[in-house]
């Protein structure tokens, strides 16, 4: 299977892995630098109000905005090894090839193995695959 890392936003900062900025329309920014760039490019902050070389926090950037009701700081949690839906491969090689071709659909994708240990349906399937004469079938 393909597993990836997922970041979920909206947590209380006391129960989160870090802080980000969220907007009321669902956009998120993970660093003050990328949020400041967005705010400048979209006219929320005026360049004349920015002190070059100063490191801004999320809250300070929001304070610099003329209209900031739609932006707020939020906590996030990182989840590792979240299984991507609809991904199943018979071999690791096949999964790796899928990631090479389609990795842009995932966030930090990697192969992830699950077993079907003591699963009677899978045991039957393996038996069929092993015992079938595929050349004369």
N, C-alpha and C positions, 0 to 999 in steps of 0.2 A: 504494500500500500504506500501511498504518498502521505507523509506527515509534514506538517509545517508549523511554524510558530505563529501564534495569533495574539494580537493585542486588543484587549477589551477596554473601553473607556466608560467613564461615568461612576467610578468608585469614589467613596469618601477617601480623602488623602490619608487618613489614619489606617486605612486598610488597602493601600495600593503599593505598587512597585515604584511609582514615580508620578510626576505631574505633567500635564499637557494642557493645551487650550482646546476647548470644544466650541462649536458654534451651534446655534439653534437648528441649522439645516443639516447637521451631522458631519461637517468637516472637522478634521483634527490636525493639530500641529504638535509635534513631539519636542521641538527645541525652540527656545526663544528666538534664535536666529532665523529659522524658517518662518516663524509667525511674524516677526518684524518685517521680513522681506515681503510677505503677503500683504501686510498692512500698508506698507509703503506703495507697492505696486497697484493697490486697489483704492488708494486715496483715503484710507482710514487714519493714517498718520502722515503729517507733513514733514518732508525732509528737513526743513529748517528747524524743526523741534528735536531733531536727533543729534546727539553729541557723538561725533565719530570717535571710535575707540572705546566708548563706554559699553559695558556689558549690561544689557537690559534683562530684567526678569519678565516673566509672563504678566504679572500684575502691573508692573510699571508700563509695559507696552499698552495694556488695556486702558490704563489711566491716561495715556497720551492720546487716545482715540477720541474724536469728536462724538461719534455715535458708537457705543460699545455694548448696547443692551443684548445683542445676539451672541456675544463672546463671553466665555467664563472659563476659569481654570477647573480642571477635573482630574481626578486620579485615574490611573490605568493599571491593569494587571496583565502581565505577560504569561501566556500559557504555551508550554512547549509540547511538542509531539501531539498536536491536534490532528486527527486523521481527516484528510481531505475527503469529502464525499465522492462516491462513485469512482473510487480508484481501487483496483485489485489486479494483481499480476501474479503469474505462476512463478516467475523467477525474479531475482534481484536485478539481473541484467536488463530484463524487459522494463522494470520500473525505472532504472537509471536512464534508459533510452527515452522513456516517456518524459522524464524530468528534463533531459537535455533539449527535447523538442518543445516542451510546453511549460517549462519552468517559470515563465513570465506570468502564469496564472496564479502562482503561489508565492507566499512570503517565506523565504529561506527553506525551500523544500528539501526533503531528504527521504531516503527509503526507510520504511518502517515495517518490521515483520510481526505478523501475528500468527499464532498457530491454531490449528484445529485439532489439538490433542484430544483424543478420546471422543471425537465427534463421529458418530456412526455413519452419517451421510458422506462425510469426507473420506472415511475409511472405505466405504463402498466405491466411491469414485476412484480412489487410488487403485483399488483392486481391479476395477474395470479397465483403467488405463494400462495397468501392468499386464493383465492377462489377455487383452484383446490382441488378436493377430491383425494388426493394421494393414499389413501388406496383402492379406487375402480377404479382408472384410468386404 
